[in-house]
Amino acid sequence: MILAEKSATCTLVVSKGQSRNPAKRALEQAVADAAGSIPGLEVVVVPHLYDLPKTSESFQRLQAIEGDIVLASWIFPRAAHWVLDRNGVGGTPGEVLLGQEELETRQPTDIDRVTDIYPRPERSIFCIDLKASETTSDFVGEVHRILGIDGKPIDNHSLPIVGGAIESIEETTQRRWYPVIDFSRCTNCMECIDFCLFGVYGVDGVESILVEQPDNCRKGCPACSRVCPENAIIFPQHKAPAIAGAQTEGDEGFKIDLSQLFGAPTTDGDPIATAARERDEQLLLAGRDAIGIDDQLKKRQAGLAAQPKDDLDRLVDSLDDMDL
């Protein structure tokens, strides 16, 4: 991996978690303190990125960073990357080995993704999951590897030997719930804007989908993520890893939450039926009428049923046959 040549320094961003767990706070501080002594590395500590509005002091600071970024946060790396992107901090995914949660590089297809049409800046963003270890040295070692120091140069790229600095930004936040779009998967099909009835989605000046009114989203509802044909919609705080942004095998994404196989409530394991039920629950809570599976969802349901079975389908079928 080559660090962006325009970068004079690299910045480590430590994003605090939502909980007040003292062990988590101690790990965040230890990582920041240790990284602060690395030559050529600036350190910025901010509140939980997902909870911050785009106009926050933290994001204004991060938007001003011109070089490469290493982000350490408590959400999955894929989710973290696209939270930064939606808040004006763009870049291309850098390889992270700790936790082996490297963001995927998709093979070329005949389907245009949003990032194919609107490429992100060439600088690298390396997202590290703070859940990957409880040991400070593991994170510092990964930062060393990314920077190519300690005798492991990366393509002969060298950083200037200057003193590091630690900057901490304190802001009041409140817990939020909204979708984040993975534009490396999104094809701009607009199914999410058609499905969501709460005004969360919109389009920008070039007719690309965006999360226009994030705080209109209904807390705890991930229904739109289930109907996205490309599994491009992430809810970073959802309890199911696939919906929260964990990497999935191949392009099949998540057809159902695997937790449903072990007792979670469901109707028939059909993600479309599950999405319709979740949407109806939120409509009723908002004092509106439930609409069930409408014509659009029926077409999506039929399309999913017509697809060839994959390994996940066969696993579900074999469990059904066992009559567990």
ABEGO torsion letter per residue (X at the ends): XBBBAABABBBBBBBBBABABAAAAAAAAAAAAAAAABBGBBBBBBBBAAABBAABAAAAAAAABABBBBBBBABBAAAAAAAAAAAGBBEBBBBBABGGABBBBBBBBABBBAAAABBBBABBBBBBBAAABABAAAAAAAAAAAAGBGGBBBGGBBBBBBBBBBBBBBBBBBBBBBBBBBAAABAGAGAAAAABAAGABBBBAAGBBBBABAAABBBGBAAAAAABAAGABBBAABABAAAAGBBBBEAAEBABBAAAAAGBBBAAGBAAAAAAAAAAAAAAAAGBBBAEBBAAAAAAAAAAAABBBBAAAAAAAAAAAAGX
